[in-house]
Amino acid sequence: MSYGFWKDIKKPAIVLAPMADVTDPAFRRMFARYGKPDVTWTEFVSADGMFLGGDKAYNLLLRDLLYSEDERPIVAQMFTSDPARMKKAAALCRELGFDGFDINMGCPDRSVEKQIAGSALIKHPKLAQELILAAKEGASDMPVSVKTRIGYNKNEIETWLPVLLETKPALITLHARTRKELSKVPANWSVIKRAVEIRDEFGSETLIFGNGDVSSREEANKRVEETGCDGVMVGRGIFGNPWFFSTTEKKEEKSAEEILKALLEHTKLFEDILGDVKNFSIMKKHFKAYVTGWTGSKELRSELMDTGSVGEVEEVVERFIDNEKGV
């Protein structure tokens, strides 16, 4: 099996989670500039959409897989329930020069589950194995990994994890909640500890990463100490904070002006890279996350939510900064 770059990665690794309509090329580029994660993931992409939707869909989804060299090592994440398309998707990502290929087996979205993809695969262990093996065949020497949950309706780590380990993926990232729990209950990191034990009992070299409710680098390191896992994947904790992975800078130490300049840079990147194919409203979730915690932030957030272009955002931001300076 191929571990690729994973065999040399520093441990514990703190990595950027794949998130739909979040970890797009503009978002990832901000983190590459401000505070680089140990490994970066793309947002998840539909292999069915790429290969069944015609040229227009293919070219559109290919934009989600754009990346800069600064983002390496970078892993592409895709989903499908069809092994042949999974093989084709992995081969494409290898051709595009990605460092790794990841299969989404954790997304709880109903439209994804209807395709027997995402977290629905927890209920179809044989198909899950077929998909991993197909990806490994297509990826050739590129390492294949899996992101999943600890179970569907209940904790199934004792049965689900060995099923995955049998196929020898380079890495398994476990969201420490079941599909049923979504994000409504605290992440259960004791299950990540048990997952590490199962991996060791299995005699496997597969890396185990944990995911869920991590809001700082310090907390990530604490989780590693508690569980013995090889790394931590961070999702919602990084919203509005491109400094999250930095070892020298913290958002809490930044002025409102510095944060707003980062927000503006992010908005410009979004318009430059994706403005012709994605709706500007996608940026508004980021505005909410960037602008918080200082006097006037609530009113500023409200103004930014009414914007529809980078020009309007720049105008609102510059006016706020000038007012703060008393210009």
Secondary structure by P-SEA (a helix, b strand, c coil): ccccccccccccbbbbbbbcccccaaaaaaaaccccccbbbcccccccccccccaaaaaaaaaaaccccccccbbbbbccccaaaaaaaaaaaaaacccbbbbccccccaaaaaacccccccccaaaaaaaaaaaaaaaccbbbbbbbcccccccccccaaaaaaaacccbbbbccccccccccccccaaaaaaaaaaaaaacccbbbbbbcccccaaaaaaaaaaccccbbbbcccccccccccccccccccccaaaaaaaaaaaaaaaaaccccccccccaaaaaaaacccccaaaaaaaaaaacccaaaaaaaaaaaaaaaacc
